[in-house]
Amino acid sequence: MKIALYQVAGDEKWRMSLAPEVDERHWREQGRQITWLGVTCSIGLAAAFIRKRSLPRHMETGLAPLPALTDGDWDEVKQTGQKWIPFLTGRALLLEEIEALLLKHGQTDASERLRRVLQWLILKGECDMRPGVDSARPAWHWRCERCGAGGSTLVVRTCASCQEHCVVCETCLIMGRSRTCTPFFLFTKTQGRASGAVPSLPEVQIGAIRYPLTIAQRRAVTELRGHLCGSARQVLVWAVTGAGKTEMMFPLLEEALRAGKKVAWVTPRKDVVLELAPRIRQAFNSVRVLALHGGSADAWLTGEVVVATAHQMWRFAQAFEWMVVDEVDAFPLYGHHALEQGLHRALAPSGKQVLLTATPPVGWQSLAKQGRLPCVVLPARHHGFPLPEPRLAVVWGLWRKLRRNRPIPVVERFLKQVEARSGQAMLFVPRVQDVKVVVTWLIGLGWPQEEIAGVYAAQPDREEEVARFRDGSRKWLVTTTILERGVTVPRVHVLVLGADHLVFDRAGLVQIAGRVGRRADYQEGEVWFVAEERTEAQIKALKEIKRLNHWAAKEGFLQKEAYSH
């Protein structure tokens, strides 16, 4: 794609254009002349020339005669641009993604018309165009404009498009190729919906969806509303596992939608998107709720509520006035600079962000105590029963005994308790190779092989085996930490084997323990941490769970005062 460089008379600023005939017409209508400086096949090179305010000697200067832009053509460009604004505003897209979006909306435009309309939007301030990767400065300053990544994830490759050495971003490659010569467009002007276009919402009956809000949930909603109505831009919600934090957010979500705000509900995991989007659609059936993830059919649609994986936020810019980030401390979101940058850019300048988690990092807890991060704590589960408190057991030579099929009394006692209480059990192990070891050990104890399954992240039939465990076809599920979040089985017990391994940190152990006791009608589940030695992570996890239970009891949230009728 050719990019033209020019200057406007009386202005020292250098500019670039996708469609020079549009700039000629635009500035002529304002009584100003243009001096054309040169043409390049790479927007990255154009940006570099603008920064340096100099052109290479061999560069093509001037322009071929520009195509005539009749009054009819000009009117069509402006009318088309106005028509595109509603579904482009708030987006951050590569050119090929714009083409896909327009096609989804029935706009099958030739490349010449597309370039003209995009350039008109740039001149009107509706759009900002920049290189996919900014590589105009020394390598340590290189930056992907889409995801914000830099460093070793930016790779120099020979480019077939511009015939130059292009820098390509490998961090966001899964979303399409962001590179130096590729234009990246930010449609950040917050036009929003027209006045009076706020969707008409029915009254939301939360109780009819799943269960009534508890006193604890209502108190948390009131406190959170206070923060969001104030100056806080970001609020942490620390809600224990099984607290019903999703439904707790519905009253505030309704208020945001009634105020005409566009909402994003972001999560690190695709399975949460697939589970959550239908629940929100059920509660808010008069608004369009999109589910965005890799391969989603909703990718180029527009809606009032967007439920998306964190990676999908790279395609938005200042789009959302209200954003909920669910499981904010989970992999791959927590500590991933590029994903965090995507969330920040997708949030409108005056937007509010709610961070939901059952296991906030220690640093966040410290910020909350200091008053530097507004925090709402929900220490009680929706049913009013306390969190199960793990038991810690030390077994010398644990893995040697497992590999040699030796008896391990504490583990065998746990298995018998599960059997006696008509339960199921998840046995967590630290490494993929440990899955087979423990499955073999269980079979050696005499448990029927058809009742046992082992799963790990790369296992082809993992989802099928988890589904069999959910429906009760499997009694024992040996798993890596891939299932530390998101799996809810009514009668489950949990055993962590090798709980002293580094992969089991405080947050992970709290999440694993939180799989147990989620249903009010089965509170017999147990949690065991079995290891060759006790670690700080085990002790901190136990202390945190006990502290939250004490907090819930002190506030009167447990059992008899659990519900408001």
N, C-alpha and C positions, 0 to 999 in steps of 0.2 A: 504494500500500500504506500502510495506516494504522499509525503507530507511537505507542504509548501511553507516557506518562511517569509514573513513580510513585516514592514513597519507602516504605521499610520502617520500621516503628516502631522507634525506638532507633538508627537509622542515618541519618546526614546525607547519605549518598550518593544521588544521583538515578540512576534506572535507566530503561531503555526496554524495551519488549516488543512482539513481533510478535503474541502471543496472550495477552491479559490474563487469560483464564480459567486458563491454565497457571500464571501467576505467583500468582494467587489461591490455587490449590490447593497449590502448592509451599510458599508461605510459611505458609499455614494449618496445614499438617502440622507445621511447625516452631513453631507457637504464636505467630506474629507477624502483625500486621495491616498492611495496605497503605493508603496514602493516594494516590489517583489525582490527578495534577496537570494533565494535559491530553492532547490528541491532535493529531497532525500527519500530513500526507501525505508528509513527506520525512524520511528518516533523517538527512539532512544538517542540517536545521533542528533535529531532536531533539538531535543531538550539540552543536549550537551553544547551545541552551537549557541543556543540562546543563553545558556549560563555563562559561556566564555565571551559571548558577543563577537564571535569571529567565525569565518567560514574557511574550510580548506581550499587551496588554490585549484584543485582538480574538480571541485564541486560544480555541478550543473547550476548555472545562474539564470535568472529570468524564467519566464514561463512560455510555453507554447500558447497560441491564441486560445483564450478561454471560451468554452461553449456558451452560446447565447442563453441568457436566463430571461425568458419573457415574463410579462406581468402575470400571465396565467401560471407559469412555472413557479414564480415567486409566491403567489397566493397559495398554491398547492403545498409548497414547502412549509409555509407558516401554519396552514390548516392541519397538515399531517402532524407537525410538531406538537400542536395543541392537543391533538387526539392521542398522541403517545404519552404525554406527560403523566396522566394518572397511573399508568402501569409501569412507568420507568422511574418515577420519583421514589427515592429511598433505596435504589439499587446501586450495586457496585459490580460492574460486569466487563468482561472482555468482549471484543467485537463479535466473536462467534456466539457468545451467550446472548447478546442483544438480538442477533438474528434468530436464535432459537425461541427467545421470549416473544418476539414479534410474530413469528410463525404460529405460536400457541394462541395468540390473540387474533389470528386471521389476517395478519399484515404481511403479505408476501411481496416484499419490495425489492426491486433491482438494486444492485450495489451502489449505482450512481445516486439514486434517490435516497438511499439510506445515508450515504455520506453527506448529502446536502442537508438532510433534516438534522442529523447529529451536529453538524457544524452550526446550523441555525440555533440549536438548543445551547451550544457552547457560547455563542455570541449573546444570547438572551440571559445568560447566567444560570440556566437550568442544569448545566452539566459542566463538569471539569474533566479534561482529557490529559492523561499523563502516560509515560511508558509503563508497561507491566512490571518491569524491573528497572529501577533507577541505578544505572551503572556509569554515570557521567563523571563521578569522582573516584578517588583511589579505592581499591578493592575493599578495604575495611569499612568504607562508608556505603557500599552497595546495599540496596534494600528492595525487597519485593513490595510493590505498592498495594498489592491485593492482600497479602497476609502479614506483611511487616517483617518477614524473616530476613536474616542476613547471614554472613559468615559462610561456613562450609556447605550450607544447603543451596547456595547460589553457584551454579556450575557454568563454565564457559564452553559453548559448543558452536560448531559451524552450522549456520542457519540456512536452510534452503529457501526461506522466504525473502530475506534481505541480502543474501550472499555475503554476509559479514560474520564476524565472531560475536555471537549473541550470548547474553547471560540468561540462564533459565533457572527458575525457582523450583526446587524439588520438594519443598515443604508442602506446597499446595497443588502439586502436580495432579493429584487425584481429582481435582476440580477442573482440570484443563490447564493448558500450557501458558503460564505467565512468563514473558520474556522481554528483553530489551526492545525489540522492534515491534512489539504488539501493543496497540493502544488499550488503555484501561480507562473506563469511564465511571465517574462518580456522579450520580444524580441526587445531589444532596439538598437541593432547595426544598424546604419543608412546606409545600403547598397544602398538603393534607387534604381532607375531604372538604367539599364545599359546605358552607354554613347550612345547617338544617339537614345534613346528610348523615347525621349520627344514626346508627342502626336502631330500630325499634326493638327493644329486648323485652321478653316476657319476664314476669317475676320469677326468680330462681328459687325453687324449693329444694334447698340442700338436703333436707331430711329425706325427701323422696328419692334421692339419687343413691344414697348409701346409708347414712346414719346421721342423727342430729349432732350438731356441734356440741362438744362438751364445754363445761365452764372454763377449762384450761384453754381450749381452742378459742373461745370467744374473747377471753382476756388477751390472748396473743394477737388476735385480729385487731382489737381496739388499740393495743400498743403499737402494732405495725402501722395502722392507719395514721396514728399520730406522727410517726416518723416520716411517712410518705407525704403527709400534708405540710410538713415543715421543710427545712432547708436541706435535709439529708438527701444526697444523691444515691447513696448505696446503703442498704440495710441488710445485716446478717440475721437470718432466722435459724436458730439452733433448735431443731425439733428432733426428739429421740426417734429411733426406728419404730415404725408402727404408730406414730402420733397422728396420722391422718392429715399430713401437711398439705396434700394436694387439695382436698375438699376445703380445708381451712382457708385456702387462697381464693376460693370461688367468690365469696362476697366482695372482696377487693377487686377481683377480675371484672365482676359485673359493674362495679363503680367506674372502673377505668373505661370500659366499653361504652357505658352510658355518657361519659364525658367526651366521647369521640376519639379516644386514644387507640393507637395501634399497639398491639401486644405481641411480644415474643416470649415463648416458654422454651428455654434452651436446656438441653441435657447432653452429657457426653456420649450417650448410648442410643443406638437405633431402636433397640427393643423397647426402651422407655417411650420413645416417640410413638411407636406402633400401639403401645398400651394406653398412653395418655390421650392421644388425639381423639379417639372415640368417646372417652369420658367427657372431654370438654365439649365435643359436638352435642352430646346428649343433654348437657346442662345449658348450653347456649345455642339452641337449634335455629335461631333467627340470624346468626352471623356465619360467615364463611370461616371455617377452621381448616388451615392447611397443615399437612404433615410432610415435612421436608427432611429427606435423608438421601443417601446415595441411591440413585435409580428411582427416586420418587416421581410419580406422575404429576404431582402438584408443583414441581420445581419453578415453573414460570407463571403460575397463577398469582392473583392478588387476593388477600383476605384480611379480615380484621384481627384474627388470631393466627399466629404462625408457631406451630410446635415443631422444633427442629433440633438436629444434632448441632454441636458447636461449630463444626466445619462449614455448615450452610450459612453461618453468619458472615463469612467472607464475601458473600454476594449481596450484602446490604450496607447502606451508609446512611446514618442518621434517620433510620426508618421507624424506630419504635420509641414511643413515649413511655412505655412500661415494659420492663423485661424481668422475667423470673429465670434465674439460673439454677436449675435443679441439680443435686449431687455435685455441687460446685467444686468439691475437693477430690473428685474421682478422676481416674485415668480415662482419657488422655488430657483432660482439660486443665487440671491443677498443675501449675508450674510450666505450662506450655505457652510461651510468650506469644507466639503467632495466633493461637486460638484466643487468648485473652485480648490481644489487639483487635481481633475481629469483633468481639463482643462490645468493646468500647466504641469502635467506629459505628457499629449498627445502632447504638443508642443515640437518640436525639439529644441535642445540646441541653435541653431542659428535662431530659428523661430521668426516670427512676429505675434503679436496679435492685431486685430482691435476691439475695444469695441464700439458697436453701441447702441445708446439710444436717446430717445427724452427727457428724464427726468433724467439726471445724478444726483446722490446724491450730497447734498451740499458739503460734504467732498471732492468729486472728483472735483467739480467746484473750490474749494479752492486750491487744488493741481495744477489744470490747471493754475489758476491765478499766482501761485508762480513759474510756470515754471517747476514743478516737474513731471507733467504728460502732455506729448504732447497732444494738443487738437485741433481738427478742428471743427469749428462751421458752420452749414448750417442753417441760421435763416429763410429761405423762403421756402414756399411750391412750388411744381413743377409748379403749374399753375399761380403763381405770385400774388395771392390774400392773404391778411393778415390772420393770425390766428383769429378765432372768440374770442372776448373778453367776458368773462362771466359777467352776471349781478348778483349782490348779493341782496337777499331779506331776511328780518327778519320777521318771523311769530310766534307770541307768541302762545304757546300751540299747536304747529303744529301736533304732534302725537295724542293728545287728539281729535283734530278736525277731523283728518283722521279716527280714530277709531269710532267716533260718527257720521260719515258721515255729518259733518258740512261743509259749504261752505268755500273755501279758495280762495279769489279773485285773488291773484297773480298767483296761479297755474291754475285756470280756464281761466284766460286771456292768459296764455301761451298755453293752449290746443286749444283755439279758434284761436290763431295765426297760430298754426301748421295746423289746418283745413283749414284756409283761404289761406295758402300758399301751399296747396296740398302736405303737408309733412307727415312725420312719426316722432314718438318721442320715445326715450329711457328714461325711468324714473328710475334713480338709487336710491337704498335704501341701508341702511347700514347692515341690518340683514335679515336672511332668513324669519323670521316670518313677516317682514314688507312687503314682496311681496304680500301675501294674503290680507293684510290690504289695500294696495293701489289699487290692482285689484278690491276689493269690493267697494272701494270709487269711482273709475272710473265708475263702473257699476251703482252705485247709482246716478251718475250725468246724466245718460241716454245714455252713449256711448254703442253701440251694443256689447254684450258680445263676439261675434265671431271676433271682431276687436282687442280684448285685450288678451295678454298672459303674464304670469309671469314665470321667470326662475331663477334658482340658481344652484350651482355646482352639488349637488347630485340628481338633478331632472332627472328621467330616459329618458324623451323625450326632454331634453333641446336642443339637436342639431336640432331636427325636428322643434321645435318652433322657433329657431333662423333662420332656413332656410325659414320658412313661413314669418317671418318678413322681411328677405332679399328680398323675391319675391313679397312683398307688400300685402300678404294675411292678415297680421296683421298690424294695424296702430299704436297701443300702446304696447310697450314692457317694462314691469316692471322687473328690474333685480338687482341682487347684483353686487358687483365689479368684478364678474367672467368675465364680458364683457367689462371691462374698456380698454382692448387692443384687437386689432385684428379684430374687426367687422367694416366693412366699408359699409354703406348704403347711396346711393347718396343723398336722400332728407331728411336726418335725422336732428332732433332737439334733444337737451338734457336738461333734468331737473334733478338736484340732490336734492332729498328730504332728509333732515337730514344731510346737508353738514357739520354740526358741530360735527358729530360723529368722533371718533378717527380713524375709518377705512378709512376715507377720508383724507389722508395726501396730502401734496403739490404735490408730483409726481402723485398720483392717480387722483387728480382733474385736473391736466394739461392733463393727458392722456384721461380722460373722455371728457374734452372740445375738445380735438383733434379728436373726432369722427365726428365733425360737419365741413361742408364746404370742404370736400375732393375733390368734383367734381367742375370743373370750371364753369359748366353750372347750378349750383344751389348754390348760395351764400346767400340764404335767411335764412339759419338755425340759430337758437339762442341757447345760453347756459345760463342756470339759476342755481345758487346755492341758494337753499332755506333752511333756518335753523332757529332755535330758537335764535341763536346768531352768530355773526361773529367770526371766529376763525383765528388764525395766519396762518393756512394752506390755508384757502380761500384767504386771503389777499396776501400771498406769491405766490400762484398760479396765481392770477390775475396780480400781478406785473411782474412775470416772462414772462407771455404771452405778456404783453404790452412791456416789454423790448426787447423781440425777434422781435416783429413787428417793433419797432423803429429801431432796428439794421438793419433789412432787408430793411426798407425804406431808411435809411442813406446810405446803400451800393448800392442803386439803383436796388434792386432785385425785387421790387414789380411791378406788372402789365406791364407797357409799355416796360420795359427792361427785361421781364421775360425770353424770349427765344432768343437763338442764331440760326440764320437761315443761 
